[in-house]
Amino acid sequence: MAPVLEVKGLSMEFGGLLALDAIDLCIDAGEIVALIGPNGAGKTTFFNCVTGIYRPTAGDILICRPGGEPERINSLKPNQITARGLARTFQNVRLFPNMTALENVMVARHCRTRTGIIGAVLKTRHAQAEERESVRFAYRLLKRFQLEGQVNTLAKELAYGEQRRLEIARALATDPFLLLLDEPAAGMNPKETEELDALIKGLRDETGIAILLIEHDMKLVMSISERIYVVDYGEMIAQGRPSEVAANEKVIKAYLGESFDA
């Protein structure tokens, strides 16, 4: 079986500055993998390359829906990559603030509906049926994320932890086989982080989705990840199981620190 994501020799240069230098990374179906490193190491740049926000200077990005054929996505736009089964969240929450929680999820779901502009304007029977199904689908997702009580609440009025959960729910509405989470625990208190840990593991166990996350909370990373990649100054300096990475001298020196206890 082909990996759901295989990155080979990925490099990204900004005006002579090499932000990523020949990065290799691989994720299998149903796997939870973390990408860690100091601030400015290139982690979000990597996400932006994989999701089409940046076009990499060199290298290959291959995706493969389980049971499908590998496809090179280097030249695709973000919406095209989303349509192929990759979804992401952002380090800074990017919801539609003046839409309700339900509307935020429904907007994301539209990439999996077939109603065109004419059908939507004329409110054809098919368009109305799809709209009703989108509402049901969005509500089920909100309930899964314990947001059913906030269905009609504007996104900007939700508590911060609820906004984080809503952003993940919205990403899942696109029906991805690979979910990329950019610092999902940022700004959360310990209780919220613990709940996020259980939520992510539960999603993987229930759906079989693969998950790649960037995260600075090492307790969460070590608890949730099956494998970890470590970058520093745009270079991959280590990879392996959590226990292997925690004991790696390069990782301790560059990021974890001598006092880290796995």
Beta strands, then each sheet from edge to edge (+ up, - down):
strand 1: 5-14
strand 2: 17-27
strand 3: 32-36
strand 4: 58-63
strand 5: 71-72
strand 6: 86-88
strand 7: 178-182
strand 8: 210-214
strand 9: 227-232
strand 10: 235-240
sheet 1: 2+ 1- 4+ 5-
sheet 2: 6+ 7+ 8+ 3+ 9+ 10-
end
